[in-house]
Amino acid sequence: MPSTSSIKKGDMVRKIMDSQMVGIVLNIRWDEQLEVHMARVKFGNGVQTLPMDEIEPFGTESADMWEDLKSLRFGRSQAFRTLMTFERLRRPPTPISNTFGTARASFYPYQFKPLLKFLENPEQRVLIADDVGLGKTIEAGYILREWQARHPIRNVLIIVPARLRTKWKHELKNRFGENYEIVGAQDIRKELKAVMRGKDLSDFQWISSYETMRIPDLIDLFKEVRPSLDLLIMDEAHRARNRKTSQYRIARAVSDCADAIAFLTATPIQTGLDNLYSLVNLLEPDKYGSFREFEELVEANRPIVRACHLVSRGFLKEAASELDRLKEYRLTRSLTEDPYFKDLVDRLYNGDPSDRRKLVRLQRDLNDFSLTGHLISRTRKTEVMENWPVRLAQNPTIKLSDDERAIYNAVRIITRLLHPTASSWGQSMAGLMAFRYTASCIPAAADYLQARLKEGNDFLNMRIPQKEVEVEVLEEEGSIDWDSQYEVLIHKDRIMEQVKEILSRRPAPGEDSKFKAFYRALQEIWSDDEANGRHHRKVVVFSFFKRTLWYLEQQLKHKGVPNFIIHGDVSFEERDERIEKFLESSKYNVLLSSEVGGEGIDLQKASVVVNYDLPWNPMVVEQRIGRIDRIGQHAKRLVIINLVSDETIEERILLRLYQRIGLFKESIGELDDILGPVEVRDLMIDALRGELTEEQVEEQLERTAQAAERKKDEAARLSKEVDGLLAADQAFLDEIDHLVKHRRLPSAEDLQEMLMQLLESKHSGIRFEEKSSGKPALLYLGTALSALQNWSSRFGTEGVGLCMRAQQGPVPVTFNADVAMEHPRAEFIQSRHPLIQFAIHVIENDQIRNSGAFRLNVESSSLLPGLWVLGIWGIALHGSRSENRLEAVACRVEDGELLIGDDVEELLVACLSNSCDLDPVPPLESDVLQSCESKLKSHFDQKYAEIVKDAKETDERRFARLRATWEQTLTARRDAMKKRLDDLIARGANEFAIRMTQANLDKREEALRSKLKEFEENIAFKQSYRDVAVGLVLVQNSVSNT
């Protein structure tokens, strides 16, 4: 009997041909049939019986990957990808690693640009000025998520227009898993007054509206209490650009309380450069001097802007010449003497535009000198989507029947009897709502009037029930006063006569002219789809009134058209479920939505919007269309159907006015300064009153339309002017593009493979059942659930919640952000998810340190064929801008040729993307592999020295500027607070105000001390590198199918 090896029961061993498989020997026996010793080995996911010559002893100390390479001890391709995924998660090569790929949102590189600017700005301020439809809410969410990962955040305040409150709440919950509370004036008063009485400021995550925040006593409370805000976000921040308004005053008050700020607006300049001046002064007070000085600064900044654009196109010498012009301006003359600036100009004159990495660094360094580039991030639609969909407006002819015309006229009489005027809007709110109901849907209006009559009250005196209309949408059209009764009492009998006339003439359900036109329009669209071999297009129908939506829901079902309805009374959970079914099911092609119900949802799978009624606020129309006309829409044409009856006030004024400014054909951006809701409301009320002749109404309409057209043209001109004020941000986009193109951050597929390999190798009962493409899979956690429960208590509520869900059965999961968007109830597994963090924890704490040598096989039509040794190292650079890098070098075994630069990057990407096991491993001499090792290490050492030298030189220049900027910023903040404290003490202010200001001063003192200490500790540039992996890679030419 042959003697056994030194391996005995209880020893740790690994497979020779699969070095990642490590286990413990349970017993050893002699196999009479095979005449070999067999070892029964317990691996993580089960027990295997193997011949003794297929295993070898393995210690718990780290294995040397180069020794394993020379002894041909390799792990498999899947283990290689898992190791690389782990490495990229633990040492990410980007400052946005906490955010990248973690939101339920499609990936667009430009959406990370504001975050990068925010992080690099010492004051943590950014003005996001992207075009409408590019996802500014998501960009703000990325800032919130990354900032939370870096700093403890207790208090966040988000201020938005009233109509967008539920949108923000929904987006933050659905996309980022953040729970925010919508608060009104009473909630804010209660908290701030409690603080004034001595209570500590509570933790809060609030969403409030401009309409709430601009109340005078709230402005005073914020000025007095000065609550500490860790982050302030203001959407549609252009509302605060007029210094004479209450909206500017509240913006000033809350900005003074905030440590970090993000402003969002599509129109930083709408009426003039002073708009931008107001916004940047809110973000960085007293930094830009007077408006005249700001104009001078903007002009002096133009050479830097032009140089940035030139560098982005590779014209380096031309960019250097442009920078020489800075000597001509008073504000930038001293800049040209800065050593860092001189070095930058020299690098431009001598730079190589073909070296993309150095080009990106040049752009980033040049951007440091832009006087506004650090603060403003702007992306235009034309930059990110060449073929933006075309809007096609349709206005079907709707002729009212005699009875419908009588009803329409009767409601006009009621409205006139209530005598609405532009100055007493609230006095006839109920009458105006009845008129607008009739313009929306005559059967729904009749049902509404009848329901109010049954209540036994004077329905025209009563507040319109929330179940009928979403009041937050009305708030933006003007203040609401529901209390006047005088006109109703005088004309009550005549009003009741008209109501009875309306009820006696109402059409049968489904027989009204507007519904018939609507149904015909649907049939025409779907008939066209069938004729062209397309699936039926999905249609989103908007109405101002819930009762109109209910009517449409019933009539469409009666016609055999399945549909879903969403509005503000439908819970978020139910809303998500209905939207998910609408988007996924071919059965449901119509979604009925109110304004609030439709906020915060992206419906790019739909390509038709129906305005069943036209709001009196043109911005609401734009918001409706924006649900489908946004980034991610794949349709080439969007159809906008406007249902307005012929010979009505809506047709004469609303439809014509909106057509004149091109509202249905293009995204205009911020509309308030072009055509605000008050202007539209005044026109409609003047027409309803009947005191003006037809000609006078027409003249008034024409004057308003011409003024709006002029404002629109001026806004377009100023928008182009903004582009000329801002530096090109291509460097930020190139940086993100490099991360994605070169797989420097794990993809969804990488995360899935790592997680499943870990679970399946360590536990039993693991199953991942994929139903179909585009749908969540079912994950069975098996015995991993117990280990996950033990760990999750330390991770937090999210981990505990996952365990509770898994106890009920298989968990619906997806690793794909697009699928996660459409299935909000599924677990979205991304880098911050508890399961991935659990996997990282297990790998980090695994006592077994597996080899870093692997055998790989890849096919490629562009890579040089042959057998290669691929070495991978991790580099850590710590200075004013810390950085982690993965560097690779390859050596061909046959002839010792080196593969470097973009070529080896391509090889690495191929290994990460589509490698399989190299099987069998070709016989190789140890000295051949030793020669490859020496060449790889020699070249890497040279590359490492170059990287460190360049990084050190750059860091020394940046460090001095960065330290000076931070010290100046934080000192100014501290001194401003100290001055405020001295002023309060001098005038004998109350104890509370002094105490709160002292607390804020202490906080700013600590921020300054902490930052200066951080600079002192990091003054020495530090660098290190580590071996990551080595692969024996066989590259074979793939055959193209041309």
SEPAFI-398803 format. One record per residue (C-alpha): y, z, x; residue in three letters. Coordinates in pm, whole numbers, plus 50000, padded with zeros to 5 digits. Example, Ala and Ser with C-alpha at 12.3 -4.5 7.8 and 13.67 -1.06 7.14 Angstrom:
495505078051230ALA/498945071451367SER/
REM end
This chain:
500005000050000MET/503334990750146PRO/505575019850231SER/508645026750018THR/512215025350150SER/514405055450204SER/515495053949839ILE/514175082649629LYS/514505096749279LYS/518055107749197GLY/519715085049454ASP/522675063149366MET/521965026249419VAL/523484992349345ARG/522104957549289LYS/522254936349603ILE/523154904349415MET/525444921649165ASP/527244948149365SER/529244960849067GLN/526034973348900MET/525655009149024VAL/523185034248883GLY/520885063848944ILE/517175061049022VAL/515075078148754LEU/511705072348920ASN/509805049149157ILE/506305035349101ARG/503925010249252TRP/503294979049039ASP/499664968549080GLU/500194933848934GLN/503234924649146LEU/502174945849439GLU/505704959049492VAL/507474992049446HIS/509574992049127MET/512555014849064ALA/513555025748716ARG/517385027648732VAL/519825041948477LYS/522925019948465PHE/525945026748245GLY/524715006247951ASN/520965011147974GLY/517865014448191VAL/516404986148402GLN/513244984048613THR/513784964248935LEU/511874955949255PRO/512974978449539MET/514114948749748ASP/516794940649486GLU/518624973949525ILE/520174993249812GLU/521625028149861PRO/525225032449754PHE/527525061649837GLY/530505074449638THR/532925065749917GLU/534895033549887SER/532995002449995ALA/534624979150246ASP/535074944950089MET/535074926450422TRP/531764942250525GLU/530284933150187ASP/531544897550235LEU/529764894050571LYS/526564909450437SER/526754887350124LEU/526934916949885ARG/528944903649590PHE/530044913049243GLY/530054887648961ARG/532984867348829SER/533484889448524GLN/533754920248746ALA/536344901748957PHE/538494894248654ARG/538164930048532THR/539294943748870LEU/542264920048876MET/543244929648522THR/543114966348617PHE/545214959948929GLU/547874941448735ARG/548054968848471LEU/548324997348720ARG/550754980548959ARG/552624955048749PRO/554844930548941PRO/557694932448692THR/560144958048554PRO/559244947648197ILE/555574957148214SER/555894983447938ASN/557084956747698THR/555444924347799PHE/552914913347536GLY/553044946447347THR/554864935547031ALA/553474917246731ARG/555564887046819ALA/555014852846967SER/555834850947336PHE/559134834247427TYR/560374839947784PRO/564074839647691TYR/563564870447469GLN/563044891947781PHE/566304880747942LYS/568494906847764PRO/566064934147868LEU/566234924148234LEU/570054924148218LYS/570084957648039PHE/567874973348306LEU/569914959448596GLU/573274969648451ASN/574065004348590PRO/575775013348265GLU/572765002548053GLN/574844980347827ARG/574164945347703VAL/575744921047457LEU/573044898347315ILE/574794866847196ALA/571844843947113ASP/572044817646840ASP/570864826046489VAL/567084824446447GLY/566104831846808LEU/564944867546746GLY/567714891346851LYS/565994919546658THR/562874914846870ILE/564984914447187GLU/566544947747085ALA/563044961047013GLY/561964951947366TYR/564924971647504ILE/564015001347287LEU/560365000547396ARG/561044996747769GLU/563745023447766TRP/561415047647584GLN/558775042247851ALA/561275050848126ARG/563275079247968HIS/562695106347709PRO/564515093747400ILE/565385118647127ARG/568195102346932ASN/568585065846843VAL/571145051446601LEU/570945015846471ILE/573895002446269ILE/573414970646065VAL/574834953745756PRO/573534970145438ALA/571374940345346ARG/569534942645681LEU/568524979345672ARG/565064973445530THR/564614943545761LYS/565164965246068TRP/562934993045936LYS/560184967945860HIS/560494949246193GLU/560424980946403LEU/557404994046213LYS/555414961946197ASN/556194947246539ARG/556634978346753PHE/554945006446560GLY/558215026246543GLU/559065047246238ASN/562785047246162TYR/564575063945873GLU/567265046845665ILE/570045072445620VAL/573135074145404GLY/576425092445439ALA/575055124845295GLN/572225126645551ASP/574605120845842ILE/577165146145714ARG/574465172445671LYS/573235168546028GLU/576645167446197LEU/578045196545995LYS/574975217146082ALA/575685210246449VAL/579275221546395MET/577905254446262ARG/575965259946584GLY/572615242946515LYS/571075221646789ASP/571165184546724LEU/567895173646561SER/565825145246698ASP/566395114146487PHE/565675077046472GLN/568225064646221TRP/569155031646064ILE/572475031345882SER/574885004945756SER/578434995645846TYR/579295001945481GLU/578145038045523THR/579365044745875MET/582925032645816ARG/583655060545564ILE/586695079045710PRO/585215114145715ASP/582115101645899LEU/584275085546165ILE/586115118546206ASP/582815137746227LEU/581495115446505PHE/584755119346696LYS/584635157046654GLU/580935164146709VAL/580225136346958ARG/576425138346910PRO/574485126647211SER/572885092647145LEU/570215080947387ASP/570465045447254LEU/572865028047017LEU/572044993846869ILE/574594974946658MET/573514943046482ASP/576174917646383GLU/578454936046624ALA/581214910446568HIS/582094931246262ARG/583694955946502ALA/585894931146689ARG/589074937046484ASN/590714968146627ARG/592614974846305LYS/589494980246093THR/587405010946014SER/584364992346148GLN/585984990746492TYR/586885027746475ARG/583305038546400ILE/582025014946671ALA/584415031646917ARG/583355066446805ALA/579595060946832VAL/579875040747155SER/581595070247317ASP/578525091247228CYS/575915067047362ALA/574155066547699ASP/572805031447643ALA/574035003947409ILE/572884970147284ALA/575244948747074PHE/573834918846886LEU/575894889546759THR/575494851946732ALA/579264847646748THR/580894868147027PRO/583914845346988ILE/584754833946637GLN/588514832046617THR/589584836346980GLY/588864851747320LEU/590234884847193ASP/586994888346988ASN/584964890047309LEU/587554912547470TYR/587134938247190SER/583344938347221LEU/583184941847601VAL/585784969447584ASN/583574988447341LEU/580674984647582LEU/582594991547904GLU/585885009047815PRO/588905004748042ASP/587034982048281LYS/588834949748191TYR/592424961548164GLY/594774945047916SER/593904913647724PHE/596104893247958ARG/594184907648256GLU/590914899548080PHE/592014863348038GLU/592814862348408GLU/589424877148491LEU/587614851448275VAL/589464823348451GLU/588654837848796ALA/584994840348695ASN/584654802948626ARG/583754792748986PRO/580894817948980ILE/579734804148645VAL/579814768648776ARG/578004779249094ALA/575264795548887CYS/574744763348690HIS/574634743149013LEU/572054766149173VAL/569864763948863SER/569774725948920ARG/569094729349295GLY/572574718949418PHE/572984746849672LEU/575714732749900LYS/577814723049597GLU/577424758549467ALA/578604772549801ALA/581684750149791SER/582424762249439GLU/582334798349557LEU/584964790449821ASP/587424785849532ARG/587294823249461LEU/589894827149737LYS/592394810549504GLU/592304839049250TYR/593914872849292ARG/591054891749128LEU/588314876349341THR/590054871549675ARG/588734904449816SER/585254895549697LEU/585054867449950THR/585314893350232GLU/582274912450110ASP/579444909750374PRO/576894905450098TYR/578954876849952PHE/579344860050293LYS/575614861850350ASP/575014846750005LEU/577294817050081VAL/575504811850413ASP/572124812150238ARG/573404786349990LEU/574584762950268TYR/571274766050453ASN/568864771050163GLY/565914749350066ASP/566064740149695PRO/562334732349695SER/561424768849765ASP/561344781449407ARG/560924818249493ARG/564004818149720LYS/565914797649464LEU/565254824149199VAL/566424851349439ARG/569614831549511LEU/570314828649139GLN/569724865949086ARG/571954875449381ASP/574684851549270LEU/574554865848920ASN/575414899849071ASP/578904886449142PHE/579544872748791SER/582244894548636LEU/580654893348290THR/577144880248364GLY/575754915248405HIS/576784923848050LEU/576294892847833ILE/573034874947757SER/573264842247564ARG/570584817047468THR/571244785747264ARG/568744769047035LYS/569034736547229THR/567924754347547GLU/564624767147411VAL/563594742347143MET/564384705547188GLU/563204694146845ASN/564594719846607TRP/563504711646250PRO/565824691146031VAL/567014706345704ARG/566784683545399LEU/568684696345096ALA/567634686744742GLN/569624694144427ASN/567494684044127PRO/569354674143812THR/569184702043551ILE/570724693443214LYS/570994722942979LEU/569744719042622SER/572154725442334ASP/570784760642286ASP/570994768042659GLU/574554754942670ARG/575444777742377ALA/573884807442558ILE/575774799342877TYR/579074796942687ASN/578384829242497ALA/577924848242822VAL/581144833042955ARG/582914846042643ILE/581494880942702ILE/582674880143061THR/586174868942958ARG/586384896042695LEU/585784921142971LEU/588704904643154HIS/587434904943516PRO/590064901843784THR/589774899044155ALA/591484932844191SER/589354951443933SER/585954938144022TRP/584014969243929GLY/585484972143578GLN/583334944043449SER/580344946143679MET/577874946943391ALA/579464916443230GLY/579504897243556LEU/575864906343612MET/575014892743268ALA/576774860243360PHE/575004858043696ARG/571684866043525TYR/572264836743291THR/573074813543580ALA/569844825243746SER/567404823043456CYS/568304821543086ILE/564974835942955PRO/565204864643204ALA/568824871143104ALA/567844872242736ALA/565014896342810ASP/567434918043004TYR/569964919342718LEU/567254926942464GLN/565814954742680ALA/569234970842713ARG/569784969042337LEU/566504987242279LYS/567735015742498GLU/570255023542224GLY/573265025742455ASN/576305004442524ASP/574474984442783PHE/577634968742921LEU/579025003143009ASN/576005013943204MET/575205011043571ARG/572924981343632ILE/569454996143689PRO/568084993044041GLN/564994977143890LYS/567094946943791GLU/569014939144113VAL/569144952344468GLU/572504969944491VAL/572664968044871GLU/573154930444838VAL/576014935844593LEU/577694960844828GLU/578524933045074GLU/580454913744808GLU/582964941844758GLY/583254977844647SER/581534987144320ILE/583135008744050ASP/580935013643746TRP/583105036943537ASP/585675016943334SER/585045014642957GLN/588385003842808TYR/587754966842761GLU/584254972542619VAL/585504995942348LEU/588164970942234ILE/585844940842214HIS/582554957642134LYS/581944939741801ASP/582714905241937ARG/580544911942240ILE/577614922342020MET/578014890341816GLU/577664869742129GLN/574604889542239VAL/572884882741907LYS/573774845841941GLU/572134845642283ILE/568944862342161LEU/568604838941863SER/568804807742081ARG/566714817142384ARG/564094791042477PRO/560374796942459ALA/558744809242782PRO/558314780943028GLY/560424756842820GLU/563824763242976ASP/565384734243165SER/565584751443503LYS/561944761643513PHE/560884726543415LYS/562984712243701ALA/561534737843938PHE/557964729943839TYR/558614692343873ARG/560014698044223ALA/556864717044323LEU/554624689444189GLN/556614662544374GLU/556344681244704ILE/552604687144671TRP/551964651644545SER/553684638744859ASP/551474661645067ASP/548324648144901GLU/549454612044942ALA/549954618045316ASN/546724637345369GLY/548444671045429ARG/547654705645301HIS/550024717245030HIS/553214730245187ARG/553964766845138LYS/557064774544931VAL/559274805544936VAL/561334810444619VAL/564334833744631PHE/566174849544340SER/568924875244316PHE/567214892244018PHE/563844909143993LYS/563444899743628ARG/563824863143724THR/561014867643975LEU/558804884143713TRP/559464855243474TYR/558554829543742LEU/555434849043834GLU/554124847343477GLN/555084811143408GLN/553594798443734LEU/550334816643660LYS/550364801243311HIS/550674766943482LYS/547744775143709GLY/549874781144021VAL/548744813244197PRO/551614832044360ASN/552704864744509PHE/555894884344441ILE/557734907744679ILE/560934927744631HIS/562464960644735GLY/560324981244495ASP/557084968544649VAL/555874991844924SER/555814979045280PHE/552014981545285GLU/551604961344966GLU/554264936845081ARG/552414931145409ASP/549134925545228GLU/550664899744992ARG/552434881345272ILE/549254880845479GLU/547314865045192LYS/550124840445122PHE/550174828745483LEU/546414827245527GLU/545014815245195SER/545114778745092SER/544954791344733LYS/548384807844739TYR/551244784244821ASN/554164801344643VAL/555854833744744LEU/558524847944510LEU/560994870144691SER/564184889744641SER/566754893744919GLU/565604928045034VAL/561944919444977GLY/562304889445207GLY/564184906945487GLU/562304913345807GLY/559574887945742ILE/559004856245937ASP/557544828445727LEU/557374799645973GLN/554174787445807LYS/556284779145504ALA/558554748845518SER/560194748645173VAL/562844772945046VAL/563894772944681VAL/567214788944591ASN/566414796044226TYR/569944809344204ASP/572844807644450LEU/574214840944577PRO/577974845644585TRP/577664854944953ASN/576974824145169PRO/575514846145442MET/572714855945202VAL/571914818945157VAL/571714815345535GLU/569464845945554GLN/567134830545296ARG/566794797845485ILE/566494817245809GLY/563174831745694ARG/561604797945775ILE/564224781446001ASP/563604801346315ARG/561824799546647ILE/558124792946592GLY/558584768546304GLN/556354738346366HIS/557394716346075ALA/559694687646164LYS/561444689145827ARG/562474718645616LEU/563194712945248VAL/565924733745084ILE/565904730744703ILE/568944743844515ASN/568484748744142LEU/571914747343982VAL/572494735243628SER/574834705943567ASP/578364711743438GLU/578414748743521THR/580754769743728ILE/577974773943985GLU/577754736244030GLU/581534731044044ARG/582244759144287ILE/579234774144464LEU/577154742944521LEU/580104720944619ARG/581644747244844LEU/578374754145027TYR/577754716745065GLN/581234711645213ARG/580574735745499ILE/577064721745558GLY/575364754545469LEU/572114737945359PHE/571944713545652LYS/572544735045959GLU/572604770546080SER/576294779346104ILE/575994814446243GLY/578394841546131GLU/579934830345803LEU/582254858945712ASP/585184844545909ASP/584504809345779ILE/583804816445414LEU/583424852945324GLY/581864867545008PRO/585214880244881VAL/586694845044889GLU/583714831344697VAL/583824859844449ARG/587544854744383ASP/587014817744318LEU/584204824744073MET/586134851643889ILE/589254829843861ASP/587114802443707ALA/585474827143468LEU/588734842643345ARG/589844809843189GLY/593504816143270GLU/593694786543509LEU/593484750343408THR/590644728743533GLU/593064711843774GLU/594254745243912GLN/590704756943971VAL/589974723844144GLU/593034727544368GLU/592064763044458GLN/588544751644541LEU/589854723344760GLU/592184746644952ARG/589334771045018THR/586964743145123ALA/589474727545363GLN/590274761345518ALA/586554768545562ALA/585994734545725GLU/588844740645970ARG/587474775046057LYS/584004760746104LYS/585274733746343ASP/587274759446540GLU/584264782646557ALA/582134754146697ALA/584784747046962ARG/584984783547059LEU/581214785847073SER/581184758947341LYS/583924778147518GLU/581654808647532VAL/579014788047711ASP/581574779447978GLY/582384816348030LEU/578854827648101LEU/576774822848412ALA/573504803948392ALA/570644828448345ASP/567924804848463GLN/566884829648733ALA/565724854448472PHE/563764827648290LEU/562254815048616ASP/561184850348701GLU/559374854148368ILE/557954818948392ASP/556504827448736HIS/554854858648595LEU/553154838648322VAL/552344806848514LYS/550804825948804HIS/548994851048581ARG/550824880748732ARG/550504899048401LEU/547194901348215PRO/546734878247919SER/545184887947586ALA/541904872647706GLU/542044893648024ASP/542524925747826LEU/539674917247591GLN/537274909647875GLU/538164941348067MET/537844963847763LEU/534564949147643MET/532994949347989GLN/533914985748034LEU/532654996347688LEU/529434976447711GLU/528644988348064SER/529175025047981LYS/528115028647617HIS/525625016547360SER/526195004047008GLY/529234983347110ILE/529734951946902ARG/532614927546876PHE/532184905046573GLU/534554875646546GLU/534674860846197LYS/536734829846256SER/539644817546463SER/542964832246359GLY/541394862646192LYS/540904898146323PRO/537484907046466ALA/535474938246386LEU/534974962946671LEU/532084987946656TYR/532725015646909LEU/529205030646906GLY/528775059447149THR/532195052247302ALA/533805069347004LEU/532835103947127SER/534345097747472ALA/537425082647312LEU/537855113347090GLN/537715136747390ASN/540355116347569TRP/542615107947273SER/543785143547216SER/545715140047543ARG/547045105547462PHE/548845114047138GLY/548815107246766THR/548135070046808GLU/544845076946985GLY/543835103446732VAL/544645079646446GLY/542485052546602LEU/539545076646628CYS/539915087046265MET/539925050546163ARG/536865042746378ALA/534935071546215GLN/535155052645885GLN/533395022046027GLY/534194990646228PRO/537854986546317VAL/539614953046252PRO/541214943546584VAL/542944914746755THR/544204908647104PHE/546394879746987ASN/550044886746897ALA/550234857646653ASP/547164869946465VAL/548594905246474ALA/551804892746310MET/549884877646021GLU/547484907245986HIS/549624938546021PRO/546784961745919ARG/544634951146214ALA/544784970946540GLU/546794950446789PHE/545184957247127ILE/547734952247403GLN/548454969247733SER/549905000847571ARG/547185004047308HIS/545025035747326PRO/541855015747394LEU/543374998447698ILE/544845031047826GLN/541415046947775PHE/539815018947979ALA/542345023748259ILE/541665061248254HIS/537905055848283VAL/538245030948568ILE/540685053448757GLU/538475084048724ASN/535175066748792ASP/533655083749098GLN/531955051249192ILE/534215029249400ARG/532714994749370ASN/533074967149624SER/535944942749615GLY/533814912749722ALA/532864886549463PHE/531054853149431ARG/532924827549224LEU/532554791449117ASN/535464770948982VAL/535904734748879GLU/539194717148937SER/540454681648962SER/543474691649172SER/542154717849418LEU/540644708549751LEU/536834710149712PRO/534694731649937GLY/533544767249997LEU/536494790450045TRP/537004826750136VAL/539904839549922LEU/541684871150032GLY/543974890149793ILE/546364918049890TRP/548774939649697GLY/552234945649842ILE/554544973949733ALA/558244972249822LEU/560415002149734HIS/564185000249765GLY/567164993649540SER/564984969249345ARG/561314979849368SER/558684952849348GLU/554914948849344ASN/553394916149459ARG/550004899849477LEU/549644877149780GLU/546674854549846ALA/545414833150136VAL/542244811950146ALA/540214798150435CYS/537684769750399ARG/534344779650544VAL/533434744850671GLU/536454738750894ASP/538674769750887GLY/541534751750705GLU/543984775750541LEU/545204772950183LEU/548634788650133ILE/551744787049912GLY/551464769849574ASP/547984756549662ASP/546434790849701VAL/548334802549390GLU/546574774849199GLU/543234786249336LEU/543914822349238LEU/544944812148886VAL/541744791448856ALA/539654821348960CYS/541424843548706LEU/541184817748429SER/537894799248436ASN/535624811348714SER/531914816848672CYS/529254831748901ASP/528404813749223LEU/524624812149198ASP/522834809249429PRO/524964821549717VAL/524574796950005PRO/523184811350331PRO/526054818150571LEU/526224832150921GLU/528114864850962SER/530204851551251ASP/531464822451034VAL/532654847050772LEU/534074869451047GLN/536154839851171SER/537484833750819CYS/538344870650784GLU/540314870051110SER/542274839151010LYS/543074853150666LEU/544244886550802LYS/546304869951077SER/548114847450832HIS/548644875750586PHE/550114897950858ASP/552674870750937GLN/553474865750569LYS/553774903050512TYR/556204906650804ALA/558384878350664GLU/558384893650316ILE/559334928150446VAL/562074914750674LYS/563654894250395ASP/563344922550142ALA/564854948050381LYS/567874926550459GLU/568494919050094THR/567984955249997ASP/570464968550251GLU/573164945850109ARG/572314953249749ARG/571864990549810PHE/575444995949927ALA/576884976549631ARG/574524992949383LEU/575235028349503ARG/578985022349485ALA/578705007649135THR/576545036149002TRP/578725062949158GLU/581865046749019GLN/580375043048670THR/578905077848640LEU/581935094448798THR/584225077048550ALA/582055088948262ARG/582085124548393ARG/585835124548455ASP/586565111048106ALA/584515139247955MET/586165165048180LYS/589605152748072LYS/588545155547707ARG/587375191347768LEU/590615200847941ASP/592605185947652ASP/590595205547394LEU/591085238247583ILE/594805231347630ALA/595445226347259ARG/593265255847154GLY/590545235946979ALA/587785254246794ASN/584875269246987GLU/582375244046851PHE/584285213546980ALA/584675229647323ILE/580995239247338ARG/579795204347242MET/582105187747492THR/581005211647765GLN/577355202747689ALA/578185165747716ASN/580055171848041LEU/577035190548182ASP/574815161748084LYS/577065136748264ARG/577345159148570GLU/573565160648586GLU/573285122748546ALA/575625117948842LEU/573835143549060ARG/570445129348970SER/571425093549047LYS/573045102349380LEU/569965122749475LYS/567795093049382GLU/569825070949615PHE/569555096349897GLU/565795098849857GLU/565365061249841ASN/567785052250117ILE/564885043750347ALA/563245011250249PHE/559495016450212LYS/556734990950217GLN/552954991250210SER/550034968550138TYR/546414972850037ARG/543264951750021ASP/542564941749660VAL/539684916949662ALA/537914889949860VAL/536024861649702GLY/533554835749819LEU/534734806849602VAL/533034773349559LEU/535534747249437VAL/533954716649277GLN/535784686349148ASN/535734684048770SER/535204649948608VAL/538004639448372SER/537124622248045ASN/539574593848070THR/
REM end
